[in-house]
Amino acid sequence: MNKASTIIIWVLSTGIALVAIYTAAFGIIDEIYQRSLTVAVSLIVAIFGSSLARVYQTENNKIKMGQWAIDFVLIFLVVLSIFWFSSVYDELESGLYSFLPDDLVVGCGGLLVVIEMTRRCFGWPLATFAILTIAYALLGADLPWIFAHGGYDLEEVMRTVWYSFDGVFGFIVIIVISLIFIFIIFGAMLEATGAGSTLLKISISLTGALRGGPAHAAIAASGFFGTISGAVTANVVGTGVFTIPMIKARGFKNSFAGGVEAAASSGGQFMPPVMGAVAFVMADFTGIPYVIIILAALMPALFYYGGLFIAVWVEAGRLGIKSIPKSEREILTREDWIKSLMFFVPVIVIIAVLVSGRSPAAAGLWATVAGVIMGFINPEVRKKPQIFIDALSKGGEQCARIMVAVAAIGIIVGIMNLTGLGIRFSNMVLAFAGTNLFFALVLMALASLVLGMGLPTIPAYVIIVIIMGGAIEKLGVPKMLVHLFVVYFGVLSAITPPVAIAAYAAAPIAKANPMNTAIQALKLSSVGFMIPFVLIYNPSLSLVYEFEIFAFLSVIFRLALAIWLVTTAMGGVDRAPLPAYSRVLRIALGITVLLTYVEAQIGGIIAALILLYVDSKRKKLIPNDTSP
């Protein structure tokens, strides 16, 4: 049965990928059927991919048969409920359809499958949230305070959540089908060409002079490759199998090696030009041009990776690891630079197509075509071109998983629109925060970390913006900066315990404890939690909002200084080991120089420079070492 399920997954996933390519080229085929069938096929792929027999393996044939029986019941419910939706939708829209008990039963069956597959694919958090929102719609009339609503019965809930384009089959589904799927396929194709390993080799060569060596290379490679990958875990696994063993071989701890990969791969999701395809969803949500979005995201992303570079340099110093001797460094050949075109040409194509005014879908399509063509530079691809077929299937399976999360989010969005929960939540945040922007941002950051746990970047971004975005905009923050703030914390949830999906993906490769790996990733990315706040309070950092050259240079200097102070304090090493008092002072001064008060900034800078000078007089840990 497992072999048969593998074949079914391959066929259906390849079908999803081919339809995604067709849609990118020619547009939506039929809105009703494409929405419903895509959700249906995605759910079936998810059922076979995370079947009970695969998850809970047993040698007992009776138990195994029972497991498959349950899964086939779920498949039956998917087919029946989707067919039912498609057959009655036109009548529903006309307003001439009278709901029957059968409609409610079948619709509830469909919701049951969506929630169960969400649980299997992404764990309990999102599934529980979906269940609670349904319960809120049905029972919320009896709740106190601003949570109370007028009350809705099961028919009204099902009309919204299942039998309309406001719930499971809502606008997010069509955005993902028309904009995101093609970029997931593009990422799978690019990975199949071997562009990632070439990129890693170049990164190793360029960072060989730094004492972090392969760890710095992992940061660079994961950042580049992560920008075109729509899933943090896929990026961790794709590059981590190469980078993590090399980092360990240089003398770094297992958990640190996994933490570096988890932190670097996560950051790729907010690194321009693609930002894991979330930039295109953001452009669609906000109406802000794509080029403006990637410009605004550029400096914060560079500072995030700068912080990671420094953190690795600090840890290498603490462990006494020197840079790789010049004679042992990777030497790049002409062939390596030619192979690098497999990555850079498609990325340039994306930018060129978008700048020319074409749609993101067209950019993804032509980048995929360019990636396939450039892939033939690799002799291995020329010998075995069928790898592109396997890449289609792999990309289609990733699309299916994303769609499962999107369907669950559709439940939440539908209920929020029906009950006005989004507005109530915004009002609650404003009631707690008052006019205190910082407190409101902290609430939003915490909510983003919680709501984003276990989710791919795009679904995490969508659900957080819908729930929290309105509240912050009411406090006068530009819409795009709010959305970028949400993206950063949604991405950082991938390395935040207890879920920390990026760390859990890296830990088995590193042969480390997942929680220790998550803690290392969190420590490495500590400055990443500061940068979104700096962006909100210093819009010049975005390059597009309220840009003033003096303000820009000021925030660049202060943020760079803060990153150095905090990162070295967290690692306990600068050019020499730091005493406890110096570490505490560095963290305090790092925060001080980022405050909005000019007096605090100037005083903090002067004190920080004095402290750095005093600490520089200590005996160096590694003489004649190469700085980052």
C-alpha positions as CSV (number, residue, x, y, z in Angstrom):
1,M,0.0,0.0,0.0
2,N,2.9,2.4,0.8
3,K,4.2,1.9,-2.8
4,A,0.8,2.7,-4.3
5,S,0.4,5.8,-2.1
6,T,3.8,7.0,-3.2
7,I,2.7,6.6,-6.9
8,I,-0.5,8.5,-6.2
9,I,1.4,11.3,-4.4
10,W,3.8,11.5,-7.4
11,V,0.9,11.7,-10.0
12,L,-1.2,14.2,-8.1
13,S,1.7,16.4,-7.1
14,T,3.0,16.5,-10.7
15,G,-0.5,17.5,-11.7
16,I,-0.6,20.3,-9.2
17,A,2.7,21.6,-10.6
18,L,1.7,21.4,-14.2
19,V,-1.6,23.3,-13.5
20,A,0.5,25.9,-11.6
21,I,2.7,26.4,-14.7
22,Y,-0.3,26.6,-17.0
23,T,-2.0,29.1,-14.6
24,A,1.1,31.3,-14.5
25,A,1.2,31.3,-18.3
26,F,-2.4,31.7,-19.2
27,G,-4.3,32.6,-16.1
28,I,-7.0,31.0,-13.9
29,I,-8.8,28.2,-15.8
30,D,-12.1,28.4,-14.0
31,E,-12.3,30.1,-10.6
32,I,-14.9,27.8,-9.0
33,Y,-13.4,24.6,-10.1
34,Q,-9.8,25.6,-9.8
35,R,-10.2,26.7,-6.2
36,S,-12.2,23.7,-5.1
37,L,-10.2,21.1,-7.1
38,T,-6.8,22.5,-5.9
39,V,-7.9,22.3,-2.3
40,A,-9.3,18.7,-2.9
41,V,-6.2,17.4,-4.6
42,S,-3.9,19.1,-2.0
43,L,-5.9,17.4,0.9
44,I,-5.6,14.0,-0.8
45,V,-1.9,14.4,-1.3
46,A,-1.6,15.4,2.3
47,I,-3.6,12.4,3.4
48,F,-1.4,10.0,1.5
49,G,1.8,11.9,2.5
50,S,1.0,11.8,6.2
51,S,-1.2,8.7,6.3
52,L,-1.7,7.1,9.7
53,A,0.2,4.0,8.4
54,R,3.3,6.2,7.6
55,V,3.2,8.2,10.9
56,Y,2.3,5.3,13.2
57,Q,4.1,2.4,11.7
58,T,3.1,-1.1,12.9
59,E,3.6,-4.7,11.9
60,N,0.1,-5.6,13.0
61,N,-1.9,-6.0,9.7
62,K,-5.3,-5.4,11.4
63,I,-4.2,-2.1,12.9
64,K,-2.6,-1.2,9.5
65,M,-5.9,-1.9,7.7
66,G,-7.8,0.2,10.3
67,Q,-5.4,3.1,9.7
68,W,-5.9,3.0,6.0
69,A,-9.7,2.6,6.5
70,I,-9.7,5.9,8.4
71,D,-7.7,7.6,5.7
72,F,-10.0,6.4,2.9
73,V,-12.9,7.7,4.9
74,L,-11.2,11.1,4.9
75,I,-10.6,10.9,1.1
76,F,-14.2,10.0,0.6
77,L,-15.3,13.1,2.7
78,V,-12.9,15.3,0.6
79,V,-14.3,14.1,-2.7
80,L,-17.9,14.3,-1.6
81,S,-17.7,17.7,0.1
82,I,-15.8,19.3,-2.8
83,F,-18.2,17.9,-5.3
84,W,-21.1,19.1,-3.2
85,F,-19.6,22.6,-3.0
86,S,-19.0,22.8,-6.8
87,S,-22.5,21.5,-7.7
88,V,-24.5,24.0,-5.5
89,Y,-22.2,27.1,-5.7
90,D,-24.0,28.8,-8.6
91,E,-27.4,28.4,-6.9
92,L,-26.0,29.7,-3.7
93,E,-24.7,32.8,-5.4
94,S,-28.1,33.4,-7.0
95,G,-29.7,33.3,-3.6
96,L,-32.3,30.8,-4.7
97,Y,-30.8,27.8,-2.9
98,S,-32.4,26.5,0.3
99,F,-30.0,24.8,2.7
100,L,-30.8,21.2,3.6
101,P,-29.5,19.1,6.5
102,D,-27.4,17.1,4.0
103,D,-25.5,20.3,3.1
104,L,-24.5,20.9,6.7
105,V,-23.4,17.3,7.2
106,V,-21.3,17.2,4.1
107,G,-19.8,20.6,4.7
108,C,-18.9,19.6,8.3
109,G,-17.2,16.5,6.8
110,G,-15.1,18.7,4.6
111,L,-14.1,21.0,7.6
112,L,-13.2,17.9,9.6
113,V,-10.7,16.8,6.9
114,V,-9.2,20.3,6.6
115,I,-8.6,20.5,10.4
116,E,-7.3,16.9,10.7
117,M,-4.8,17.4,7.8
118,T,-3.7,20.7,9.3
119,R,-3.0,18.9,12.5
120,R,-1.0,16.2,10.8
121,C,1.0,18.6,8.6
122,F,1.6,21.5,11.0
123,G,0.7,20.3,14.5
124,W,-1.9,21.3,16.9
125,P,-1.5,25.2,17.1
126,L,-3.2,26.1,13.8
127,A,-5.7,23.3,13.9
128,T,-6.7,24.3,17.5
129,F,-7.0,27.9,16.4
130,A,-9.4,26.9,13.6
131,I,-11.5,24.8,16.0
132,L,-11.7,27.7,18.5
133,T,-12.8,30.2,15.8
134,I,-15.6,27.9,14.7
135,A,-16.6,27.5,18.4
136,Y,-16.5,31.3,18.8
137,A,-18.9,31.8,15.9
138,L,-21.4,29.3,17.3
139,L,-21.1,30.2,21.0
140,G,-19.7,33.7,21.1
141,A,-23.1,35.4,21.7
142,D,-22.7,34.3,25.4
143,L,-19.2,35.7,25.9
144,P,-18.6,38.9,27.9
145,W,-17.1,42.2,27.0
146,I,-16.1,43.0,23.4
147,F,-15.9,39.3,22.5
148,A,-19.7,39.0,22.4
149,H,-21.4,39.0,18.9
150,G,-25.0,38.7,17.7
151,G,-24.9,34.9,17.5
152,Y,-24.8,32.6,14.5
153,D,-26.2,29.1,13.9
154,L,-24.5,26.2,12.1
155,E,-26.1,27.1,8.8
156,E,-24.8,30.7,8.8
157,V,-21.3,29.4,9.7
158,M,-21.3,26.8,7.0
159,R,-22.5,29.3,4.4
160,T,-19.5,31.4,5.2
161,V,-16.8,28.9,5.8
162,W,-17.6,26.2,3.3
163,Y,-20.2,27.3,0.8
164,S,-18.7,30.6,-0.3
165,F,-15.5,32.3,-1.4
166,D,-15.1,33.8,2.0
167,G,-13.8,30.8,3.9
168,V,-11.9,27.7,2.9
169,F,-12.0,28.6,-0.8
170,G,-11.4,32.3,-0.1
171,F,-9.2,35.0,-1.7
172,I,-6.1,33.6,-0.1
173,V,-6.5,30.3,-2.1
174,I,-6.6,32.2,-5.4
175,I,-3.6,34.3,-4.5
176,V,-1.6,31.3,-3.6
177,I,-2.7,29.4,-6.8
178,S,-2.0,32.3,-9.1
179,L,1.1,33.9,-7.5
180,I,2.9,31.5,-5.1
181,F,2.7,28.0,-6.6
182,I,4.9,29.0,-9.5
183,F,7.6,30.2,-7.2
184,I,7.5,27.0,-5.2
185,I,7.9,25.1,-8.5
186,F,10.8,27.4,-9.4
187,G,12.6,26.7,-6.2
188,A,12.2,23.0,-6.6
189,M,13.5,23.2,-10.2
190,L,16.5,25.3,-9.1
191,E,17.3,22.9,-6.4
192,A,17.2,20.0,-8.9
193,T,19.8,21.7,-11.1
194,G,22.5,21.6,-8.3
195,A,22.6,25.4,-8.1
196,G,22.6,25.2,-4.3
197,S,25.8,23.1,-4.1
198,T,27.5,25.5,-6.6
199,L,26.4,28.5,-4.6
200,L,27.7,26.8,-1.4
201,K,31.1,26.2,-3.0
202,I,31.4,29.8,-4.1
203,S,30.4,30.9,-0.6
204,I,33.0,28.6,1.0
205,S,35.7,30.1,-1.2
206,L,34.7,33.7,-0.5
207,T,34.5,33.2,3.2
208,G,37.6,31.1,3.7
209,A,39.6,33.9,5.1
210,L,37.2,34.3,8.0
211,R,37.7,32.2,11.1
212,G,34.1,31.0,11.0
213,G,34.9,29.3,7.6
214,P,32.1,27.0,6.6
215,A,29.7,28.5,9.1
216,H,30.0,31.9,7.3
217,A,29.6,30.0,4.0
218,A,26.4,28.4,5.3
219,I,25.0,31.9,6.2
220,A,25.7,33.3,2.7
221,A,24.5,30.2,0.8
222,S,21.3,29.8,2.9
223,G,20.5,33.5,2.6
224,F,20.8,33.4,-1.2
225,F,19.0,30.1,-1.6
226,G,16.4,30.9,1.1
227,T,15.1,33.9,-0.7
228,I,13.7,31.8,-3.5
229,S,12.5,29.0,-1.2
230,G,8.9,29.3,0.1
231,A,9.6,27.0,3.1
232,V,12.2,27.4,5.8
233,T,12.4,23.7,6.5
234,A,13.0,22.9,2.8
235,N,15.9,25.4,2.8
236,V,17.3,23.9,6.0
237,V,17.3,20.4,4.6
238,G,18.4,21.4,1.1
239,T,21.5,23.3,2.2
240,G,22.0,21.9,5.7
241,V,23.0,18.4,4.5
242,F,26.1,20.0,3.0
243,T,26.8,22.9,5.5
244,I,26.2,21.3,8.9
245,P,28.8,18.5,8.6
246,M,31.4,21.1,7.4
247,I,30.6,23.4,10.3
248,K,31.0,20.6,12.7
249,A,34.3,19.5,11.1
250,R,35.8,22.9,11.9
251,G,35.3,22.3,15.6
252,F,31.9,23.9,16.3
253,K,29.4,22.1,18.6
254,N,26.6,20.0,17.0
255,S,23.8,22.3,18.3
256,F,25.7,25.4,17.1
257,A,26.1,24.0,13.6
258,G,22.3,23.2,13.5
259,G,21.5,26.6,14.9
260,V,23.6,28.5,12.3
261,E,21.7,26.7,9.5
262,A,18.3,27.2,11.1
263,A,18.9,30.9,11.6
264,A,20.5,31.5,8.2
265,S,17.7,29.6,6.4
266,S,15.0,31.4,8.2
267,G,16.5,34.8,7.3
268,G,16.2,33.9,3.6
269,Q,12.5,34.4,3.9
270,F,12.9,38.2,4.3
271,M,15.9,38.6,2.0
272,P,15.2,40.4,-1.3
273,P,14.6,39.9,-4.2
274,V,12.1,37.2,-3.7
275,M,11.6,36.9,0.1
276,G,10.3,33.4,-0.2
277,A,7.5,34.8,-2.5
278,V,6.0,36.6,0.5
279,A,6.9,39.9,-1.3
280,F,4.3,39.2,-4.0
281,V,1.6,38.4,-1.5
282,M,2.5,41.6,0.3
283,A,2.2,43.6,-2.9
284,D,-1.2,42.1,-3.6
285,F,-2.4,42.8,0.0
286,T,-1.1,46.4,0.3
287,G,-1.2,47.6,-3.3
288,I,2.4,48.7,-2.9
289,P,4.7,48.0,-5.9
290,Y,7.0,45.0,-5.5
291,V,10.1,47.1,-6.2
292,I,9.3,49.4,-3.3
293,I,8.8,46.4,-1.0
294,I,12.1,44.8,-1.7
295,L,13.9,48.1,-1.4
296,A,12.3,48.6,2.1
297,A,13.3,45.0,3.1
298,L,16.9,45.2,1.9
299,M,18.7,47.0,4.7
300,P,17.0,45.1,7.6
301,A,17.9,41.8,5.9
302,L,21.5,42.8,5.4
303,F,21.8,43.8,9.1
304,Y,20.3,40.5,10.1
305,Y,22.9,38.5,8.2
306,G,25.6,40.9,9.4
307,G,24.6,40.0,12.9
308,L,24.8,36.3,12.1
309,F,28.3,36.7,10.6
310,I,29.5,38.5,13.7
311,A,27.9,35.9,16.0
312,V,29.8,33.1,14.2
313,W,33.1,35.1,14.3
314,V,32.6,35.5,18.0
315,E,31.9,31.8,18.7
316,A,34.9,30.9,16.6
317,G,37.1,33.2,18.7
318,R,35.7,31.7,21.9
319,L,36.6,28.2,20.7
320,G,40.0,29.3,19.4
321,I,39.1,28.3,15.8
322,K,41.4,30.0,13.3
323,S,40.7,30.8,9.6
324,I,41.3,28.1,7.1
325,P,45.0,28.2,5.8
326,K,45.2,29.7,2.4
327,S,46.7,26.5,0.9
328,E,43.6,24.5,2.1
329,R,40.9,27.0,0.9
330,E,38.5,26.1,-1.9
331,I,39.8,27.4,-5.3
332,L,37.1,28.5,-7.7
333,T,37.4,27.5,-11.3
334,R,36.0,28.9,-14.5
335,E,33.5,26.0,-14.4
336,D,32.3,27.1,-11.0
337,W,31.5,30.6,-12.1
338,I,29.7,29.3,-15.2
339,K,27.6,27.0,-13.0
340,S,26.8,29.9,-10.7
341,L,24.7,31.2,-13.7
342,M,22.2,28.5,-12.8
343,F,21.2,30.6,-9.8
344,F,22.0,34.2,-10.8
345,V,20.4,34.2,-14.3
346,P,16.9,33.1,-13.0
347,V,17.0,35.6,-10.2
348,I,18.0,38.4,-12.6
349,V,15.1,37.2,-14.9
350,I,12.7,37.7,-11.9
351,I,13.9,41.2,-11.3
352,A,13.9,42.1,-15.0
353,V,10.4,40.8,-15.6
354,L,9.0,42.6,-12.6
355,V,10.7,45.9,-13.3
356,S,9.3,45.7,-16.9
357,G,5.8,45.9,-15.4
358,R,4.8,42.2,-15.9
359,S,3.0,40.2,-13.2
360,P,4.8,38.2,-10.5
361,A,3.3,35.1,-12.0
362,A,5.0,35.9,-15.3
363,A,8.3,36.5,-13.4
364,G,8.0,33.1,-11.7
365,L,7.2,31.4,-15.0
366,W,10.1,32.9,-17.0
367,A,12.5,32.3,-14.1
368,T,11.4,28.7,-14.0
369,V,12.1,28.4,-17.8
370,A,15.4,30.1,-17.4
371,G,16.3,27.8,-14.5
372,V,15.6,24.7,-16.5
373,I,17.6,26.0,-19.5
374,M,20.5,27.1,-17.4
375,G,20.4,23.8,-15.5
376,F,21.8,22.0,-18.5
377,I,25.1,23.7,-17.8
378,N,25.5,21.0,-15.1
379,P,26.7,17.8,-16.8
380,E,24.7,15.7,-14.2
381,V,21.5,17.3,-15.5
382,R,22.5,16.7,-19.1
383,K,23.0,13.0,-18.2
384,K,19.7,12.7,-16.3
385,P,17.2,15.4,-17.5
386,Q,14.3,13.5,-15.9
387,I,15.3,15.0,-12.6
388,F,13.1,18.0,-13.7
389,I,10.0,15.6,-13.6
390,D,10.9,14.6,-10.1
391,A,11.4,18.3,-9.2
392,L,7.9,19.0,-10.5
393,S,6.5,16.3,-8.2
394,K,8.5,17.6,-5.3
395,G,7.4,21.2,-5.9
396,G,3.7,20.1,-6.3
397,E,3.9,18.3,-3.0
398,Q,5.2,21.4,-1.3
399,C,2.3,23.3,-2.9
400,A,-0.2,20.8,-1.5
401,R,1.2,21.3,2.0
402,I,0.9,25.1,1.7
403,M,-2.6,24.8,0.5
404,V,-3.6,22.7,3.5
405,A,-2.5,25.6,5.8
406,V,-4.2,28.1,3.5
407,A,-7.5,26.2,3.7
408,A,-7.3,26.2,7.5
409,I,-6.5,29.9,7.5
410,G,-9.6,30.4,5.3
411,I,-11.7,29.0,8.1
412,I,-10.2,31.6,10.5
413,V,-10.6,34.5,8.0
414,G,-14.2,33.6,7.2
415,I,-15.2,33.5,10.9
416,M,-13.3,36.8,11.6
417,N,-15.2,38.5,8.8
418,L,-18.5,37.0,9.8
419,T,-18.2,37.9,13.5
420,G,-16.1,41.1,13.2
421,L,-13.5,39.4,15.4
422,G,-10.6,41.1,13.5
423,I,-12.0,44.5,14.4
424,R,-12.7,43.4,17.9
425,F,-9.1,42.1,18.3
426,S,-7.7,45.4,16.9
427,N,-9.8,47.4,19.4
428,M,-8.6,45.1,22.2
429,V,-5.0,45.7,21.3
430,L,-5.6,49.5,21.2
431,A,-7.5,49.3,24.5
432,F,-4.5,47.6,26.1
433,A,-1.8,49.7,24.4
434,G,-3.6,53.0,24.4
435,T,-1.5,55.4,22.4
436,N,1.7,53.6,23.4
437,L,3.1,52.4,20.1
438,F,6.0,50.4,21.7
439,F,3.6,48.3,23.8
440,A,1.4,47.7,20.8
441,L,4.4,46.6,18.8
442,V,5.4,44.2,21.6
443,L,1.9,42.7,21.6
444,M,2.1,42.3,17.8
445,A,5.5,40.7,18.0
446,L,4.4,38.2,20.6
447,A,1.2,37.4,18.6
448,S,3.3,37.0,15.5
449,L,5.7,34.6,17.2
450,V,2.8,32.5,18.5
451,L,0.5,32.5,15.4
452,G,3.5,31.8,13.1
453,M,4.7,28.8,15.0
454,G,4.9,25.7,12.8
455,L,3.6,27.5,9.7
456,P,5.3,28.2,6.3
457,T,6.1,31.9,5.9
458,I,3.2,32.9,3.6
459,P,0.4,31.4,5.7
460,A,2.0,32.7,8.8
461,Y,2.2,36.2,7.3
462,V,-1.4,36.2,6.1
463,I,-3.0,35.1,9.3
464,I,-0.9,37.5,11.4
465,V,-1.6,40.5,9.2
466,I,-5.3,39.8,9.1
467,I,-5.6,39.6,12.9
468,M,-3.0,42.2,14.0
469,G,-2.3,44.5,11.1
470,G,-5.2,46.9,11.5
471,A,-4.4,47.8,15.1
472,I,-0.9,49.0,14.4
473,E,-1.9,50.9,11.3
474,K,-4.4,52.8,13.5
475,L,-1.4,54.1,15.5
476,G,-0.1,55.9,12.5
477,V,2.6,53.4,11.3
478,P,2.9,53.2,7.5
479,K,1.2,50.1,6.1
480,M,4.2,48.6,4.5
481,L,6.4,48.9,7.6
482,V,3.6,47.1,9.6
483,H,3.6,44.3,7.1
484,L,7.4,44.0,7.1
485,F,7.3,43.9,10.9
486,V,4.9,41.0,10.8
487,V,7.0,39.1,8.2
488,Y,10.1,39.4,10.4
489,F,8.5,38.0,13.5
490,G,6.5,35.4,11.6
491,V,9.8,34.2,10.1
492,L,11.6,34.3,13.5
493,S,8.9,32.1,14.9
494,A,10.6,29.3,13.0
495,I,13.5,29.4,15.4
496,T,11.5,30.3,18.6
497,P,10.9,27.5,21.1
498,P,8.8,25.5,21.8
499,V,7.9,24.8,18.1
500,A,11.0,26.1,16.3
501,I,10.4,24.1,13.0
502,A,13.7,25.3,11.5
503,A,15.7,24.0,14.5
504,Y,13.8,20.7,14.5
505,A,14.6,20.3,10.8
506,A,18.3,21.1,11.4
507,A,18.8,19.0,14.6
508,P,18.7,15.5,13.0
509,I,21.2,16.5,10.4
510,A,23.5,18.0,13.2
511,K,22.8,15.0,15.5
512,A,21.9,17.5,18.2
513,N,19.0,18.0,20.6
514,P,16.3,20.1,18.9
515,M,15.7,22.4,21.8
516,N,19.4,23.1,22.2
517,T,19.6,23.8,18.5
518,A,16.7,26.2,18.8
519,I,18.3,28.0,21.7
520,Q,21.5,28.4,19.7
521,A,19.6,29.7,16.7
522,L,17.8,32.1,19.0
523,K,21.0,33.3,20.5
524,L,22.6,33.8,17.1
525,S,19.6,35.7,15.8
526,S,19.1,37.9,19.0
527,V,19.7,41.1,17.0
528,G,17.0,40.0,14.6
529,F,14.4,40.7,17.3
530,M,15.6,44.3,17.5
531,I,15.7,45.2,13.9
532,P,11.9,45.3,13.2
533,F,11.5,47.8,16.0
534,V,14.3,49.9,14.7
535,L,12.6,49.9,11.3
536,I,9.4,51.2,12.7
537,Y,11.0,54.0,14.7
538,N,13.5,54.9,12.0
539,P,11.6,54.8,8.6
540,S,14.7,56.0,6.8
541,L,16.1,52.5,7.2
542,S,13.5,51.4,4.6
543,L,15.1,53.6,2.0
544,V,11.6,54.6,0.8
545,Y,9.7,56.1,3.7
546,E,10.6,59.5,5.1
547,F,14.1,59.0,3.8
548,E,16.7,61.6,4.9
549,I,20.3,61.1,4.4
550,F,21.4,62.2,7.9
551,A,18.7,60.1,9.6
552,F,19.7,57.2,7.4
553,L,23.4,57.4,8.2
554,S,22.6,57.9,11.9
555,V,20.5,54.7,12.1
556,I,23.0,52.7,10.0
557,F,25.8,53.7,12.4
558,R,23.8,53.1,15.6
559,L,22.3,49.8,14.4
560,A,25.8,48.5,13.4
561,L,27.2,49.5,16.8
562,A,24.3,48.0,18.6
563,I,24.6,44.7,16.7
564,W,28.3,44.5,17.5
565,L,27.7,45.3,21.2
566,V,24.8,42.8,21.7
567,T,26.3,40.0,19.6
568,T,29.7,40.1,21.3
569,A,28.0,40.3,24.7
570,M,25.8,37.3,23.9
571,G,28.9,35.3,22.8
572,G,31.1,36.6,25.7
573,V,34.0,37.4,23.4
574,D,35.2,40.3,21.4
575,R,38.9,40.1,20.5
576,A,39.4,38.7,23.9
577,P,37.1,37.1,26.5
578,L,34.7,39.7,28.1
579,P,34.1,39.9,31.9
580,A,30.5,39.7,33.1
581,Y,30.2,43.5,33.8
582,S,31.3,44.3,30.2
583,R,28.7,41.9,28.7
584,V,25.9,43.5,30.8
585,L,27.1,47.0,29.8
586,R,27.3,46.1,26.2
587,I,23.7,44.9,26.1
588,A,22.5,48.0,28.0
589,L,24.4,50.3,25.7
590,G,23.3,48.5,22.6
591,I,19.7,49.2,23.5
592,T,20.5,52.8,24.6
593,V,22.0,53.8,21.2
594,L,18.8,52.7,19.5
595,L,16.4,54.8,21.6
596,T,14.6,57.6,20.0
597,Y,16.0,60.3,22.3
598,V,19.0,62.1,20.8
599,E,20.6,62.7,24.2
600,A,20.5,59.0,25.0
601,Q,21.9,58.1,21.5
602,I,24.9,60.5,21.9
603,G,25.6,59.4,25.5
604,G,25.2,55.8,24.6
605,I,27.6,56.1,21.6
606,I,30.3,57.8,23.7
607,A,30.0,55.3,26.5
608,A,30.0,52.4,24.0
609,L,33.1,53.7,22.2
610,I,34.9,54.1,25.6
611,L,34.0,50.6,26.6
612,L,35.1,49.1,23.3
613,Y,38.5,50.9,23.7
614,V,38.9,49.6,27.2
615,D,38.1,46.1,26.2
616,S,40.4,46.3,23.1
617,K,43.4,46.5,25.6
618,R,42.8,43.0,26.8
619,K,45.0,40.2,25.5
620,K,43.7,38.9,22.2
621,L,42.3,35.4,22.1
622,I,43.7,34.6,18.7
623,P,46.6,36.7,17.6
624,N,46.7,38.0,14.0
625,D,43.3,36.7,13.3
626,T,41.2,37.9,10.3
627,S,38.2,40.0,11.3
628,P,34.9,39.7,9.6
